Amino acid sequence: MKKLLLALILGMVGTPDAHAVGLLNGYGNPMTGFRTRQVFTSGSGVYYSTTSTGATPKQLFVTMCGGGGGAGCRGTQSVAVGAGGSTTFGSTTTVGGGAGIITVTGGNNNNGGAGGTSGSSVLPNLIRFVGDQGCSDVDSVQYNSSYGGGSAIFGGGAAGVFCGGSTTTNGQSGTTNSGGGGSGGCISAYSGTGGGGGECATFIVNAAVSASYSYVVGAGGVAGVCATTNGGAGGSGIIIVDEYY
């Protein structure tokens, strides 16, 4: 249902184009007949709304997600698991997903990383989507490991890996540019917990479009590393800017 809602909002079906910085032309706008798009998938910088010909859009429609949280592993920690990075566009922020938990011995029934929530903005028309929480660790024989919650609108949370008997399996990473959390790594029937999904938001800049906006795309959280198994890293965030002329 959330994906269908996003498709209706964006006027398209499917997930966004994952180019480093892309510019797409020709999408029809019922009011003006012309729209361009820029997609930012990593790093930080400055978005410039004015084109090389001097045209400035009358309206911006922005969709953005924070990075997904990294997942825990099972055993003695050698690399700490990390939360997903927050994504910013101008004064608006979406928070990254929380980190999963490393399970040292047995199954401790720990919760997964919290979904990203409560980012900041001064815009009145902004809609927020809280990230899904990562799944808890498993304390029973031959169940799947925990898995990361997908971001609220793009999915992308890593699937759980099989965990039973004497199996040792690394977790999987969240999908790049989805904000999905990673899945926990496991030994026998026990695993680390999944990373939380990044928070997402959509909003419109209706008037007084600035010439530039600073931006940061939240990185995926670092995967937990243990002696014999690893968790999965979180998926990175994304910013999509549709420009109406």
N, C-alpha and C positions, 0 to 999 in steps of 0.2 A: 504494500500500500504506500509506503514512504517513497519507494522508487517511482511508482506511478505518479504520485504527487509531484515529484521533482520533474519528471518528464513533461507534465502539463505546465509547470511553471516555466521551464526553459524552452518549451516549444520544440522539443526534440525527444527522440527515444534512444536510450542507451547511455553509456558512460562518456565522460568528456574526452576530447582528444588529448593525448599525453605527450605533446611536444614541449620542448624546453620553453620556448615562447612562440606561440602560434598566432597567426592572424587569418581569420576566415571571413570571406566576404559573401554577399549575396543572399543572406537569410532574409526572407520577406518580413516586413513590419507592416501591419494593416494601416498604420497612421502615416508612415513616411516612405515605406517601400524599400528601406535600406538599413542594413545592420552590419557591424563588424564585430569581431571577437578577438580577444587576446587571452591566452592561457599561460599561467605561471606555475611551474611544477617543482621548483627548487630554489633555494638561495634567497637573496634579498636584493633590493634595488629600488628604482623609482619607476612607476608607471606614468607615462605621458599620454594624456587624452587627446591632445591636438595632433593631427596627422601631418605628414610631410607637405601636404598641399595647403595647410592652414585651417582645415575644417575642424571644428570642435563639436563633439556630440552634445545633443540637447538633454540626453538622459543616459545614465549608466545602470545596468542591472548586474549585480555582483553576487556570485556564489563562492563560498570559501569554506574550507575544512581544516581543522588542526590535525597534527600527526597522530597516528595510533600508538598505543603503549607497547613497549617490549614485553615479552613473556618470560616467566621464570623457568627454572630447570630443577632437576632433582639431584641433590648431593651437596658436596662442599663447594661453595661459591669461589670462583676465581675472577669473574667479571660481574659487577653489579648490574642488575636490570634497570632500565631507565624509562621514564615517562615520555610520551610524545611531545614534540615542541608545539607551541602556540603559533597560529597564523594570524598576521595582521594586514589590514589594508586601510591606510589612512588612520582614523581613530578607532576603527572597529577591530576587535580581537575575538578569535575562536580558540578555545583552550584544547590542548592535546589530551589524549587518553592517558589514564594512570598506568603505572607499571604493575606487572604481575608480581607474584611472590615466589621466591625460591623455597622449595620444600627440602629440608635437610634430611629428615628421616621419616619414613612412613607417610601416611596421608593425614595431614593436619586439618583438613576441612577449611582451608584458607579461602577467602574470597578472591575473585579475579580483580584486575585493575579497574578502577572506577572510570565510567565514561566521562569524557570532557564536558564541562558545563560552566555556566556563569561567566562567559566572556563579557567584554565591555563594548559599549557603543553609545553614541548620543543620538542615533537616528531613530525616529519614531516608527518607521515602517519596516523595521527589521524583524525577520522571523528566525528563531533559533531552533535547532534540532540537537537534543542532547545525545551524546555518543552512548552506544550500548556498553554495558559492563562486561568485562571478560569473565569467562566461566571459572568456577572454583576447581581446586585440585580433586583428585579421585582417590577414594579410600576403599576400593573394592577390586577384586581380581577381574582382568580382561574387560575393562571399559576403555572408551576413548579417553585421551588426555583432555585437559581443558583447552579451550580455544578462545581467541580474541574476539571481542565484540566488534562488529563492523561499524563504520562511521554511520551517522544517523540517516544519510540519504544515498550514499554510493555503495553500501555494503563493503566487502573487501576484508572482513575478518578472516584470519587463517583458520582452516578446518582443523579439528583435532586429529591427532595421529594415534594409530593403534598401540595399545599399551597393555600387554598381558604376558604371563609366563615369565621368561627371562629376557624379554625383548628390551633393548635399549634404543630409543628413537629420539632424534632431535625434533624440536618443534618447527613449525613452518612460519614464514614471514607473512605479514599482512600485505595486501595488494598495493603496489606503488600508486601513489596519488589518490588513494581512497580514504585514508585516515583509519583503516582497519587495524585492529590489534593483532599481535602475533599469538601463536599457540604454544602451550607449554611443552617442554621436553620431558621425557619420562624414562624410568627404569622399572622393569617389572610392572606392577599395577599402580605405581605412584608417579605423580608428575608435578611440575610447577604450574602455577595458575596463568591464565591467559591475560594479555594486555587489553586495556579498555579502548574503545573506539573514540576517535577525535570528535569534538563538537563541530557542527556545521552551522552556517547561517546564510540567508539570502536577504538582499536589501536593494532598494532603488535610490539613486541620486537623481532627483527630479529637476532641480534648478541649481543655478550657480555651480556648474561642474568645474572643479578646479583644473588648472593646467597640468598638475601632477599630484600623485599620491605615493607615499613610501609604502613598501610592502615587504613582508617576510613570509615565506612558506615554511610551515612547521615541519621539522624532520621527524622521521619515525623513531620511536624509542629504541634504545640499545637492547639487544637480547641478553638475557642472563646466561652466563657460561659457568658450568660446573665441571667437576673432574672428568666425568664420562659422558655427559649429555649437555646439549644447549637448548635454550628456548628460542623462539622465533622473534625477529625484529618487527617492530611496528611499521605499517605502511606510511609513507610520507603524506603530507597534506596537499592542498591545491587551491588555486584562485582562478576563477573564470570571470572575465569582464566582458559583458555584451554592451556595445556602444550603439546607441540609436541617434540618427541624424535627422 
